């Protein structure tokens, strides 16, 4: 919101950058006014699904899980979609929610943050074509 960070905030940012760099990860400062309340709520829900799970260990399964989600019908609620995917992949609904959260975290699935993500709501994804264009 245009506020200039104080010394404590600047030290924290530098510490975060350094830790992320040591891990080979990227770091980006996102200020509160760059994230809508809907997006914040959606990400908070995903965090709840993924809490207490080893998300880094799920990278490859999240990638393959996302491919199934994209191919699967998104008819019905998030709960209904993930239940279909869980049945197709032989995992529990709880595991489907964890893998869904990891797939979003790793960018294999992109939520449409114009809509509230809730188990009873329709799953709204940003669908991008990864097929190369002509030429």
Buried (B, 14 or more C-beta within 10 A) or exposed (E): EEEEEEEEEEEEEEEEBEEEEEEEEEEEEEEEEEBEEBBEBBBEBBEEBBEEBEBEEBEEBBBEBBEBBBEBEBEBBBBBBBBBBBEEBEBEEEBBBBBBBBBBBBEBBEBBBEBBBBBEEBBBBEEEEEEEEEE
